[in-house]
């Protein structure tokens, strides 16, 4: 079940992007919603199984191998990540469902749902990764989709300006995240969660080194949160949302 939770939103993105414009909007929206709703149901099934298994790891393929440094494309599902998966897919499915009506008159309806599906995919990749390198790619993908969705109504210059600001703030966060990952690798010789957490109990680290690494990770989170504070909104419900457009 675990790989399908991640793959279904990605398949929904490909379908909506390539074939969505040839389908009725309601059908396209229903398929995109199903690509998120089914992972929610699968996550519920995993949640019930975690009472017997504290964590489950699925290795899809070996990704990088350079000397002693090896990274597999692996997914980790434990009690924390499954809660995040339920939140992402559950709330994501409701957002998709609401957007069928909210965006129904938009000419780029299919493209909006493609971006939403891609957003869910990268959020799931972020919380299901079993190492910091895959987390980084999920992080970058979430930032990219934020740029697409914030600036979706690019006829309004304010949305374009907000999208560019979000993009720049993401780059500041990326710097903190990358520096933090470099420090973690320097300290532990690995970017896999289980390796790092197991070594924390036995290794003697330089004073303050781990604090600096975690503060750099916190910088990345701070930049991600700050970009949404000045994002222009469109609070009016459909169909009155057209007042937000030029």
Secondary structure, DSSP 8 states (H G I E B T S, - for coil): -HHHHHHHHHHHHHHHHHHGGGS-HHHHHHHHHHHHHHHHHHHHHHHHHTTT-SEEEEEEEEEEEETTEEEEEEEEEEHHHHHHHHHHHHHHHHHHHHHHHHTTT-TTHHHHHHHHHHHHHHHHHHHHBSBHHHHHHHHHHHHHHHHHHHTSSTTSHHHHHHHHHHHHHHHHHHHHHHHHHHHHHHHHS--BHHHHHHHHTT----TTHHHHHHHHHHHHHHHHHHTTTT-----S-TTGGGGG--
